[in-house]
């Protein structure tokens, strides 16, 4: 991975992965909030026991997906951080645009 195009390709791939997994994580969190509201509404309206159990299962699945996406996001951020640090140590990438984009993606996903 010593050539500039290969490094740019890896920066783009790892940046894209971090952005995509962050987006998934946010969507799963919104879905869990929505499912919690639905469950609360069912309980407040004294819905059938089956409906309440079904809503709880869906909510539990949403929480599992949040945990999974959180793990994948952590790995993606770690991979991108390692690559950015490795590339920053090479003088030929001092003012590289792709590196700057990767650093921005890293900053977004690290929050």
Backbone atoms as SQL, in Angstrom:
CREATE TABLE atoms (id INTEGER PRIMARY KEY, chain TEXT, resi INTEGER, resn TEXT, atom TEXT, x REAL, y REAL, z REAL);
INSERT INTO atoms VALUES
  (1, 'A', 1, 'UNK', 'N', 0.831, -1.188, 0.000),
  (2, 'A', 1, 'UNK', 'CA', 0.000, 0.000, 0.000),
  (3, 'A', 1, 'UNK', 'C', 0.874, 1.249, 0.000),
  (4, 'A', 2, 'UNK', 'N', 1.965, 1.193, -0.705),
  (5, 'A', 2, 'UNK', 'CA', 2.891, 2.314, -0.711),
  (6, 'A', 2, 'UNK', 'C', 2.577, 3.321, -1.816),
  (7, 'A', 3, 'UNK', 'N', 1.783, 2.958, -2.803),
  (8, 'A', 3, 'UNK', 'CA', 1.483, 3.905, -3.862),
  (9, 'A', 3, 'UNK', 'C', 0.345, 4.824, -3.456),
  (10, 'A', 4, 'UNK', 'N', 0.409, 6.030, -3.955),
  (11, 'A', 4, 'UNK', 'CA', -0.591, 7.029, -3.592),
  (12, 'A', 4, 'UNK', 'C', -2.014, 6.608, -3.977),
  (13, 'A', 5, 'UNK', 'N', -2.253, 6.097, -5.187),
  (14, 'A', 5, 'UNK', 'CA', -3.619, 5.676, -5.526),
  (15, 'A', 5, 'UNK', 'C', -4.151, 4.570, -4.608),
  (16, 'A', 6, 'UNK', 'N', -3.291, 3.657, -4.208),
  (17, 'A', 6, 'UNK', 'CA', -3.730, 2.585, -3.310),
  (18, 'A', 6, 'UNK', 'C', -4.097, 3.141, -1.935),
  (19, 'A', 7, 'UNK', 'N', -3.325, 4.086, -1.470),
  (20, 'A', 7, 'UNK', 'CA', -3.606, 4.707, -0.176),
  (21, 'A', 7, 'UNK', 'C', -4.908, 5.505, -0.256),
  (22, 'A', 8, 'UNK', 'N', -5.089, 6.250, -1.354),
  (23, 'A', 8, 'UNK', 'CA', -6.324, 7.016, -1.536),
  (24, 'A', 8, 'UNK', 'C', -7.528, 6.076, -1.550),
  (25, 'A', 9, 'UNK', 'N', -7.379, 4.965, -2.210),
  (26, 'A', 9, 'UNK', 'CA', -8.476, 3.987, -2.282),
  (27, 'A', 9, 'UNK', 'C', -8.828, 3.477, -0.885),
  (28, 'A', 10, 'UNK', 'N', -7.825, 3.138, -0.099),
  (29, 'A', 10, 'UNK', 'CA', -8.080, 2.645, 1.260),
  (30, 'A', 10, 'UNK', 'C', -8.701, 3.736, 2.130),
  (31, 'A', 11, 'UNK', 'N', -8.233, 4.967, 1.986),
  (32, 'A', 11, 'UNK', 'CA', -8.818, 6.074, 2.746),
  (33, 'A', 11, 'UNK', 'C', -10.289, 6.254, 2.390),
  (34, 'A', 12, 'UNK', 'N', -10.603, 6.204, 1.099),
  (35, 'A', 12, 'UNK', 'CA', -11.993, 6.346, 0.657),
  (36, 'A', 12, 'UNK', 'C', -12.867, 5.207, 1.168),
  (37, 'A', 13, 'UNK', 'N', -12.370, 3.991, 1.079),
  (38, 'A', 13, 'UNK', 'CA', -13.143, 2.825, 1.521),
  (39, 'A', 13, 'UNK', 'C', -13.417, 2.906, 3.017),
  (40, 'A', 14, 'UNK', 'N', -12.380, 3.128, 3.788),
  (41, 'A', 14, 'UNK', 'CA', -12.540, 3.142, 5.248),
  (42, 'A', 14, 'UNK', 'C', -13.362, 4.344, 5.714),
  (43, 'A', 15, 'UNK', 'N', -13.245, 5.468, 5.030),
  (44, 'A', 15, 'UNK', 'CA', -14.069, 6.630, 5.361),
  (45, 'A', 15, 'UNK', 'C', -15.537, 6.336, 5.061),
  (46, 'A', 16, 'UNK', 'N', -15.782, 5.723, 3.921),
  (47, 'A', 16, 'UNK', 'CA', -17.152, 5.366, 3.542),
  (48, 'A', 16, 'UNK', 'C', -17.780, 4.388, 4.514),
  (49, 'A', 17, 'UNK', 'N', -17.005, 3.407, 4.953),
  (50, 'A', 17, 'UNK', 'CA', -17.508, 2.432, 5.913),
  (51, 'A', 17, 'UNK', 'C', -17.892, 3.128, 7.215),
  (52, 'A', 18, 'UNK', 'N', -17.029, 3.996, 7.701),
  (53, 'A', 18, 'UNK', 'CA', -17.302, 4.701, 8.959),
  (54, 'A', 18, 'UNK', 'C', -18.567, 5.554, 8.840),
  (55, 'A', 19, 'UNK', 'N', -18.720, 6.268, 7.738),
  (56, 'A', 19, 'UNK', 'CA', -19.907, 7.104, 7.538),
  (57, 'A', 19, 'UNK', 'C', -21.172, 6.259, 7.454),
  (58, 'A', 20, 'UNK', 'N', -21.100, 5.152, 6.726),
  (59, 'A', 20, 'UNK', 'CA', -22.272, 4.286, 6.538),
  (60, 'A', 20, 'UNK', 'C', -22.704, 3.659, 7.860),
  (61, 'A', 21, 'UNK', 'N', -21.749, 3.158, 8.628),
  (62, 'A', 21, 'UNK', 'CA', -22.087, 2.507, 9.889),
  (63, 'A', 21, 'UNK', 'C', -22.617, 3.536, 10.889),
  (64, 'A', 22, 'UNK', 'N', -22.084, 4.758, 10.871),
  (65, 'A', 22, 'UNK', 'CA', -22.615, 5.816, 11.726),
  (66, 'A', 22, 'UNK', 'C', -24.069, 6.105, 11.370),
  (67, 'A', 23, 'UNK', 'N', -24.349, 6.181, 10.085),
  (68, 'A', 23, 'UNK', 'CA', -25.721, 6.431, 9.629),
  (69, 'A', 23, 'UNK', 'C', -26.649, 5.303, 10.083),
  (70, 'A', 24, 'UNK', 'N', -26.214, 4.061, 9.947),
  (71, 'A', 24, 'UNK', 'CA', -27.008, 2.922, 10.410),
  (72, 'A', 24, 'UNK', 'C', -27.269, 3.016, 11.905),
  (73, 'A', 25, 'UNK', 'N', -26.234, 3.346, 12.666),
  (74, 'A', 25, 'UNK', 'CA', -26.366, 3.437, 14.119),
  (75, 'A', 25, 'UNK', 'C', -27.417, 4.482, 14.503),
  (76, 'A', 26, 'UNK', 'N', -27.382, 5.610, 13.852),
  (77, 'A', 26, 'UNK', 'CA', -28.352, 6.678, 14.127),
  (78, 'A', 26, 'UNK', 'C', -29.762, 6.220, 13.772),
  (79, 'A', 27, 'UNK', 'N', -29.906, 5.542, 12.638),
  (80, 'A', 27, 'UNK', 'CA', -31.225, 5.057, 12.233),
  (81, 'A', 27, 'UNK', 'C', -31.769, 4.017, 13.208),
  (82, 'A', 28, 'UNK', 'N', -30.919, 3.119, 13.679),
  (83, 'A', 28, 'UNK', 'CA', -31.370, 2.115, 14.646),
  (84, 'A', 28, 'UNK', 'C', -31.793, 2.768, 15.953),
  (85, 'A', 29, 'UNK', 'N', -31.085, 3.803, 16.374),
  (86, 'A', 29, 'UNK', 'CA', -31.457, 4.503, 17.603),
  (87, 'A', 29, 'UNK', 'C', -32.820, 5.182, 17.448),
  (88, 'A', 30, 'UNK', 'N', -33.061, 5.793, 16.287),
  (89, 'A', 30, 'UNK', 'CA', -34.368, 6.417, 16.027),
  (90, 'A', 30, 'UNK', 'C', -35.472, 5.360, 16.001),
  (91, 'A', 31, 'UNK', 'N', -35.179, 4.230, 15.384),
  (92, 'A', 31, 'UNK', 'CA', -36.161, 3.149, 15.322),
  (93, 'A', 31, 'UNK', 'C', -36.496, 2.645, 16.727),
  (94, 'A', 32, 'UNK', 'N', -35.506, 2.522, 17.589),
  (95, 'A', 32, 'UNK', 'CA', -35.747, 2.057, 18.962),
  (96, 'A', 32, 'UNK', 'C', -36.626, 3.061, 19.715),
  (97, 'A', 33, 'UNK', 'N', -36.389, 4.341, 19.514),
  (98, 'A', 33, 'UNK', 'CA', -37.221, 5.358, 20.161),
  (99, 'A', 33, 'UNK', 'C', -38.668, 5.240, 19.688),
  (100, 'A', 34, 'UNK', 'N', -38.835, 5.052, 18.384),
  (101, 'A', 34, 'UNK', 'CA', -40.173, 4.907, 17.811),
  (102, 'A', 34, 'UNK', 'C', -40.871, 3.654, 18.350),
  (103, 'A', 35, 'UNK', 'N', -40.137, 2.559, 18.430),
  (104, 'A', 35, 'UNK', 'CA', -40.714, 1.322, 18.947),
  (105, 'A', 35, 'UNK', 'C', -41.078, 1.458, 20.425),
  (106, 'A', 36, 'UNK', 'N', -40.274, 2.194, 21.180),
  (107, 'A', 36, 'UNK', 'CA', -40.575, 2.422, 22.594),
  (108, 'A', 36, 'UNK', 'C', -41.870, 3.211, 22.730),
  (109, 'A', 37, 'UNK', 'N', -42.055, 4.222, 21.885),
  (110, 'A', 37, 'UNK', 'CA', -43.297, 5.005, 21.919),
  (111, 'A', 37, 'UNK', 'C', -44.495, 4.123, 21.589),
  (112, 'A', 38, 'UNK', 'N', -44.343, 3.245, 20.585),
  (113, 'A', 38, 'UNK', 'CA', -45.435, 2.343, 20.212),
  (114, 'A', 38, 'UNK', 'C', -45.778, 1.400, 21.363),
  (115, 'A', 39, 'UNK', 'N', -44.744, 0.867, 22.006),
  (116, 'A', 39, 'UNK', 'CA', -44.968, -0.037, 23.136),
  (117, 'A', 39, 'UNK', 'C', -45.672, 0.693, 24.270),
  (118, 'A', 40, 'UNK', 'N', -45.215, 1.887, 24.586),
  (119, 'A', 40, 'UNK', 'CA', -45.850, 2.670, 25.652),
  (120, 'A', 40, 'UNK', 'C', -47.319, 2.947, 25.332),
  (121, 'A', 41, 'UNK', 'N', -47.585, 3.243, 24.075),
  (122, 'A', 41, 'UNK', 'CA', -48.971, 3.514, 23.649),
  (123, 'A', 41, 'UNK', 'C', -49.827, 2.260, 23.787),
  (124, 'A', 42, 'UNK', 'N', -49.282, 1.110, 23.392),
  (125, 'A', 42, 'UNK', 'CA', -50.029, -0.147, 23.522),
  (126, 'A', 42, 'UNK', 'C', -50.354, -0.443, 24.983),
  (127, 'A', 43, 'UNK', 'N', -49.364, -0.240, 25.841),
  (128, 'A', 43, 'UNK', 'CA', -49.577, -0.498, 27.269),
  (129, 'A', 43, 'UNK', 'C', -50.612, 0.471, 27.829),
  (130, 'A', 44, 'UNK', 'N', -50.523, 1.748, 27.452),
  (131, 'A', 44, 'UNK', 'CA', -51.469, 2.752, 27.943),
  (132, 'A', 44, 'UNK', 'C', -52.898, 2.461, 27.478),
  (133, 'A', 45, 'UNK', 'N', -53.035, 1.889, 26.285),
  (134, 'A', 45, 'UNK', 'CA', -54.359, 1.591, 25.727),
  (135, 'A', 45, 'UNK', 'C', -54.852, 0.193, 26.083),
  (136, 'A', 46, 'UNK', 'N', -54.145, -0.482, 26.994),
  (137, 'A', 46, 'UNK', 'CA', -54.515, -1.842, 27.407),
  (138, 'A', 46, 'UNK', 'C', -54.710, -2.775, 26.205),
  (139, 'A', 47, 'UNK', 'N', -53.730, -2.792, 25.335),
  (140, 'A', 47, 'UNK', 'CA', -53.789, -3.629, 24.137),
  (141, 'A', 47, 'UNK', 'C', -53.665, -5.101, 24.520),
  (142, 'A', 48, 'UNK', 'N', -53.945, -5.960, 23.539),
  (143, 'A', 48, 'UNK', 'CA', -53.835, -7.400, 23.774),
  (144, 'A', 48, 'UNK', 'C', -52.424, -7.759, 24.226),
  (145, 'A', 49, 'UNK', 'N', -52.342, -8.797, 25.021),
  (146, 'A', 49, 'UNK', 'CA', -51.056, -9.248, 25.535),
  (147, 'A', 49, 'UNK', 'C', -50.117, -9.626, 24.383),
  (148, 'A', 50, 'UNK', 'N', -50.656, -10.252, 23.352),
  (149, 'A', 50, 'UNK', 'CA', -49.835, -10.663, 22.212),
  (150, 'A', 50, 'UNK', 'C', -49.221, -9.446, 21.524),
  (151, 'A', 51, 'UNK', 'N', -50.007, -8.374, 21.366),
  (152, 'A', 51, 'UNK', 'CA', -49.498, -7.158, 20.727),
  (153, 'A', 51, 'UNK', 'C', -48.371, -6.537, 21.545),
  (154, 'A', 52, 'UNK', 'N', -48.540, -6.536, 22.871),
  (155, 'A', 52, 'UNK', 'CA', -47.522, -5.968, 23.752),
  (156, 'A', 52, 'UNK', 'C', -46.244, -6.810, 23.680),
  (157, 'A', 53, 'UNK', 'N', -46.388, -8.139, 23.716),
  (158, 'A', 53, 'UNK', 'CA', -45.211, -9.011, 23.626),
  (159, 'A', 53, 'UNK', 'C', -44.496, -8.829, 22.296),
  (160, 'A', 54, 'UNK', 'N', -45.276, -8.719, 21.246),
  (161, 'A', 54, 'UNK', 'CA', -44.695, -8.525, 19.917),
  (162, 'A', 54, 'UNK', 'C', -43.923, -7.202, 19.859),
  (163, 'A', 55, 'UNK', 'N', -44.505, -6.162, 20.415),
  (164, 'A', 55, 'UNK', 'CA', -43.834, -4.856, 20.418),
  (165, 'A', 55, 'UNK', 'C', -42.553, -4.920, 21.256),
  (166, 'A', 56, 'UNK', 'N', -42.585, -5.669, 22.355),
  (167, 'A', 56, 'UNK', 'CA', -41.379, -5.812, 23.184),
  (168, 'A', 56, 'UNK', 'C', -40.279, -6.555, 22.422),
  (169, 'A', 57, 'UNK', 'N', -40.661, -7.586, 21.684),
  (170, 'A', 57, 'UNK', 'CA', -39.665, -8.338, 20.898),
  (171, 'A', 57, 'UNK', 'C', -39.022, -7.433, 19.848),
  (172, 'A', 58, 'UNK', 'N', -39.838, -6.631, 19.210),
  (173, 'A', 58, 'UNK', 'CA', -39.314, -5.715, 18.195),
  (174, 'A', 58, 'UNK', 'C', -38.367, -4.701, 18.834),
  (175, 'A', 59, 'UNK', 'N', -38.739, -4.192, 20.004),
  (176, 'A', 59, 'UNK', 'CA', -37.892, -3.238, 20.713),
  (177, 'A', 59, 'UNK', 'C', -36.573, -3.889, 21.128),
  (178, 'A', 60, 'UNK', 'N', -36.636, -5.118, 21.611),
  (179, 'A', 60, 'UNK', 'CA', -35.417, -5.831, 21.992),
  (180, 'A', 60, 'UNK', 'C', -34.505, -6.035, 20.785),
  (181, 'A', 61, 'UNK', 'N', -35.101, -6.359, 19.645),
  (182, 'A', 61, 'UNK', 'CA', -34.312, -6.527, 18.422),
  (183, 'A', 61, 'UNK', 'C', -33.653, -5.205, 18.028),
  (184, 'A', 62, 'UNK', 'N', -34.364, -4.117, 18.188),
  (185, 'A', 62, 'UNK', 'CA', -33.793, -2.799, 17.883),
  (186, 'A', 62, 'UNK', 'C', -32.589, -2.515, 18.785),
  (187, 'A', 63, 'UNK', 'N', -32.706, -2.872, 20.066),
  (188, 'A', 63, 'UNK', 'CA', -31.586, -2.659, 20.985),
  (189, 'A', 63, 'UNK', 'C', -30.393, -3.546, 20.623),
  (190, 'A', 64, 'UNK', 'N', -30.658, -4.755, 20.168),
  (191, 'A', 64, 'UNK', 'CA', -29.558, -5.627, 19.726),
  (192, 'A', 64, 'UNK', 'C', -28.865, -5.036, 18.504),
  (193, 'A', 65, 'UNK', 'N', -29.647, -4.465, 17.602),
  (194, 'A', 65, 'UNK', 'CA', -29.062, -3.873, 16.397),
  (195, 'A', 65, 'UNK', 'C', -28.248, -2.623, 16.750),
  (196, 'A', 66, 'UNK', 'N', -28.682, -1.875, 17.755),
  (197, 'A', 66, 'UNK', 'CA', -27.911, -0.711, 18.196),
  (198, 'A', 66, 'UNK', 'C', -26.563, -1.169, 18.738),
  (199, 'A', 67, 'UNK', 'N', -26.591, -2.210, 19.558),
  (200, 'A', 67, 'UNK', 'CA', -25.341, -2.724, 20.123),
  (201, 'A', 67, 'UNK', 'C', -24.415, -3.231, 19.016),
  (202, 'A', 68, 'UNK', 'N', -24.984, -3.955, 18.048),
  (203, 'A', 68, 'UNK', 'CA', -24.186, -4.471, 16.935),
  (204, 'A', 68, 'UNK', 'C', -23.590, -3.335, 16.106),
  (205, 'A', 69, 'UNK', 'N', -24.410, -2.338, 15.782),
  (206, 'A', 69, 'UNK', 'CA', -23.895, -1.228, 14.974),
  (207, 'A', 69, 'UNK', 'C', -22.863, -0.423, 15.753),
  (208, 'A', 70, 'UNK', 'N', -23.025, -0.344, 17.072),
  (209, 'A', 70, 'UNK', 'CA', -22.043, 0.348, 17.901),
  (210, 'A', 70, 'UNK', 'C', -20.692, -0.376, 17.847),
  (211, 'A', 71, 'UNK', 'N', -20.729, -1.712, 17.917),
  (212, 'A', 71, 'UNK', 'CA', -19.490, -2.493, 17.816),
  (213, 'A', 71, 'UNK', 'C', -18.831, -2.304, 16.447),
  (214, 'A', 72, 'UNK', 'N', -19.651, -2.360, 15.391),
  (215, 'A', 72, 'UNK', 'CA', -19.107, -2.188, 14.039),
  (216, 'A', 72, 'UNK', 'C', -18.574, -0.778, 13.839),
  (217, 'A', 73, 'UNK', 'N', -19.248, 0.215, 14.422),
  (218, 'A', 73, 'UNK', 'CA', -18.777, 1.595, 14.314),
  (219, 'A', 73, 'UNK', 'C', -17.436, 1.757, 15.024),
  (220, 'A', 74, 'UNK', 'N', -17.300, 1.151, 16.192),
  (221, 'A', 74, 'UNK', 'CA', -16.038, 1.220, 16.916),
  (222, 'A', 74, 'UNK', 'C', -14.899, 0.624, 16.120),
  (223, 'A', 75, 'UNK', 'N', -15.151, -0.510, 15.477),
  (224, 'A', 75, 'UNK', 'CA', -14.120, -1.155, 14.658),
  (225, 'A', 75, 'UNK', 'C', -13.779, -0.300, 13.438),
  (226, 'A', 76, 'UNK', 'N', -14.808, 0.253, 12.789),
  (227, 'A', 76, 'UNK', 'CA', -14.576, 1.086, 11.605),
  (228, 'A', 76, 'UNK', 'C', -13.769, 2.331, 11.964),
  (229, 'A', 77, 'UNK', 'N', -14.092, 2.950, 13.089),
  (230, 'A', 77, 'UNK', 'CA', -13.362, 4.143, 13.531),
  (231, 'A', 77, 'UNK', 'C', -11.918, 3.782, 13.860),
  (232, 'A', 78, 'UNK', 'N', -11.737, 2.667, 14.531),
  (233, 'A', 78, 'UNK', 'CA', -10.384, 2.230, 14.890),
  (234, 'A', 78, 'UNK', 'C', -9.553, 1.971, 13.625),
  (235, 'A', 79, 'UNK', 'N', -10.126, 1.256, 12.657),
  (236, 'A', 79, 'UNK', 'CA', -9.410, 0.985, 11.405),
  (237, 'A', 79, 'UNK', 'C', -9.051, 2.277, 10.679),
  (238, 'A', 80, 'UNK', 'N', -10.007, 3.192, 10.600),
  (239, 'A', 80, 'UNK', 'CA', -9.761, 4.461, 9.913),
  (240, 'A', 80, 'UNK', 'C', -8.709, 5.276, 10.656),
  (241, 'A', 81, 'UNK', 'N', -8.781, 5.306, 11.988),
  (242, 'A', 81, 'UNK', 'CA', -7.811, 6.065, 12.782),
  (243, 'A', 81, 'UNK', 'C', -6.400, 5.529, 12.554),
  (244, 'A', 82, 'UNK', 'N', -6.260, 4.199, 12.570),
  (245, 'A', 82, 'UNK', 'CA', -4.940, 3.599, 12.351),
  (246, 'A', 82, 'UNK', 'C', -4.394, 3.953, 10.977),
  (247, 'A', 83, 'UNK', 'N', -5.250, 3.885, 9.965),
  (248, 'A', 83, 'UNK', 'CA', -4.813, 4.209, 8.609),
  (249, 'A', 83, 'UNK', 'C', -4.429, 5.688, 8.502),
  (250, 'A', 84, 'UNK', 'N', -5.234, 6.557, 9.075),
  (251, 'A', 84, 'UNK', 'CA', -4.943, 7.997, 9.020),
  (252, 'A', 84, 'UNK', 'C', -3.607, 8.295, 9.709),
  (253, 'A', 85, 'UNK', 'N', -3.379, 7.695, 10.861),
  (254, 'A', 85, 'UNK', 'CA', -2.115, 7.927, 11.565),
  (255, 'A', 85, 'UNK', 'C', -0.925, 7.419, 10.764),
  (256, 'A', 86, 'UNK', 'N', -1.098, 6.259, 10.136),
  (257, 'A', 86, 'UNK', 'CA', -0.020, 5.693, 9.319),
  (258, 'A', 86, 'UNK', 'C', 0.269, 6.598, 8.121),
  (259, 'A', 87, 'UNK', 'N', -0.780, 7.105, 7.482),
  (260, 'A', 87, 'UNK', 'CA', -0.610, 7.939, 6.293),
  (261, 'A', 87, 'UNK', 'C', -0.043, 9.312, 6.678),
  (262, 'A', 88, 'UNK', 'N', -0.479, 9.854, 7.806),
  (263, 'A', 88, 'UNK', 'CA', 0.018, 11.168, 8.241),
  (264, 'A', 88, 'UNK', 'C', 1.519, 11.150, 8.488),
  (265, 'A', 89, 'UNK', 'N', 2.056, 10.007, 8.822),
  (266, 'A', 89, 'UNK', 'CA', 3.493, 9.920, 9.100),
  (267, 'A', 89, 'UNK', 'C', 4.331, 9.946, 7.827),
  (268, 'A', 90, 'UNK', 'N', 3.689, 9.839, 6.680),
  (269, 'A', 90, 'UNK', 'CA', 4.404, 9.861, 5.401),
  (270, 'A', 90, 'UNK', 'C', 4.390, 11.286, 4.839),
  (271, 'A', 91, 'UNK', 'N', 5.555, 11.856, 4.594),
  (272, 'A', 91, 'UNK', 'CA', 5.630, 13.261, 4.169),
  (273, 'A', 91, 'UNK', 'C', 4.911, 13.566, 2.854),
  (274, 'A', 92, 'UNK', 'N', 4.812, 12.611, 1.940),
  (275, 'A', 92, 'UNK', 'CA', 4.183, 12.893, 0.643),
  (276, 'A', 92, 'UNK', 'C', 2.672, 13.128, 0.761),
  (277, 'A', 93, 'UNK', 'N', 2.094, 12.830, 1.934),
  (278, 'A', 93, 'UNK', 'CA', 0.659, 13.025, 2.141),
  (279, 'A', 93, 'UNK', 'C', 0.365, 14.227, 3.049),
  (280, 'A', 94, 'UNK', 'N', 1.323, 15.120, 3.209),
  (281, 'A', 94, 'UNK', 'CA', 1.190, 16.239, 4.155),
  (282, 'A', 94, 'UNK', 'C', -0.059, 17.085, 3.895),
  (283, 'A', 95, 'UNK', 'N', -0.309, 17.465, 2.660),
  (284, 'A', 95, 'UNK', 'CA', -1.453, 18.328, 2.321),
  (285, 'A', 95, 'UNK', 'C', -2.440, 17.590, 1.421),
  (286, 'A', 96, 'UNK', 'N', -2.579, 16.306, 1.606),
  (287, 'A', 96, 'UNK', 'CA', -3.407, 15.487, 0.726),
  (288, 'A', 96, 'UNK', 'C', -4.901, 15.690, 1.008),
  (289, 'A', 97, 'UNK', 'N', -5.676, 15.917, -0.040),
  (290, 'A', 97, 'UNK', 'CA', -7.111, 16.161, 0.090),
  (291, 'A', 97, 'UNK', 'C', -7.831, 14.915, 0.609),
  (292, 'A', 98, 'UNK', 'N', -7.462, 13.758, 0.108),
  (293, 'A', 98, 'UNK', 'CA', -8.103, 12.515, 0.547),
  (294, 'A', 98, 'UNK', 'C', -7.873, 12.273, 2.037),
  (295, 'A', 99, 'UNK', 'N', -6.696, 12.609, 2.501),
  (296, 'A', 99, 'UNK', 'CA', -6.393, 12.464, 3.922),
  (297, 'A', 99, 'UNK', 'C', -7.255, 13.417, 4.746),
  (298, 'A', 100, 'UNK', 'N', -7.442, 14.633, 4.268),
  (299, 'A', 100, 'UNK', 'CA', -8.290, 15.601, 4.968),
  (300, 'A', 100, 'UNK', 'C', -9.734, 15.109, 5.045),
  (301, 'A', 101, 'UNK', 'N', -10.224, 14.532, 3.942),
  (302, 'A', 101, 'UNK', 'CA', -11.587, 13.980, 3.941),
  (303, 'A', 101, 'UNK', 'C', -11.700, 12.817, 4.926),
  (304, 'A', 102, 'UNK', 'N', -10.681, 11.994, 4.969),
  (305, 'A', 102, 'UNK', 'CA', -10.687, 10.862, 5.901),
  (306, 'A', 102, 'UNK', 'C', -10.677, 11.349, 7.348),
  (307, 'A', 103, 'UNK', 'N', -9.925, 12.408, 7.613),
  (308, 'A', 103, 'UNK', 'CA', -9.898, 12.974, 8.968),
  (309, 'A', 103, 'UNK', 'C', -11.254, 13.556, 9.345),
  (310, 'A', 104, 'UNK', 'N', -11.933, 14.181, 8.386),
  (311, 'A', 104, 'UNK', 'CA', -13.277, 14.712, 8.644),
  (312, 'A', 104, 'UNK', 'C', -14.250, 13.577, 8.950),
  (313, 'A', 105, 'UNK', 'N', -14.169, 12.507, 8.161),
  (314, 'A', 105, 'UNK', 'CA', -15.034, 11.350, 8.398),
  (315, 'A', 105, 'UNK', 'C', -14.753, 10.736, 9.757),
  (316, 'A', 106, 'UNK', 'N', -13.489, 10.676, 10.126),
  (317, 'A', 106, 'UNK', 'CA', -13.097, 10.151, 11.421),
  (318, 'A', 106, 'UNK', 'C', -13.660, 11.001, 12.554),
  (319, 'A', 107, 'UNK', 'N', -13.601, 12.312, 12.388),
  (320, 'A', 107, 'UNK', 'CA', -14.121, 13.219, 13.405),
  (321, 'A', 107, 'UNK', 'C', -15.635, 13.053, 13.549),
  (322, 'A', 108, 'UNK', 'N', -16.354, 12.946, 12.434),
  (323, 'A', 108, 'UNK', 'CA', -17.809, 12.753, 12.473),
  (324, 'A', 108, 'UNK', 'C', -18.180, 11.454, 13.184),
  (325, 'A', 109, 'UNK', 'N', -17.499, 10.393, 12.816),
  (326, 'A', 109, 'UNK', 'CA', -17.851, 9.065, 13.340),
  (327, 'A', 109, 'UNK', 'C', -17.398, 8.862, 14.778),
  (328, 'A', 110, 'UNK', 'N', -16.432, 9.645, 15.229),
  (329, 'A', 110, 'UNK', 'CA', -15.921, 9.475, 16.591),
  (330, 'A', 110, 'UNK', 'C', -16.814, 10.117, 17.642),
  (331, 'A', 111, 'UNK', 'N', -17.755, 10.921, 17.221),
  (332, 'A', 111, 'UNK', 'CA', -18.604, 11.643, 18.179),
  (333, 'A', 111, 'UNK', 'C', -19.572, 10.755, 18.872);
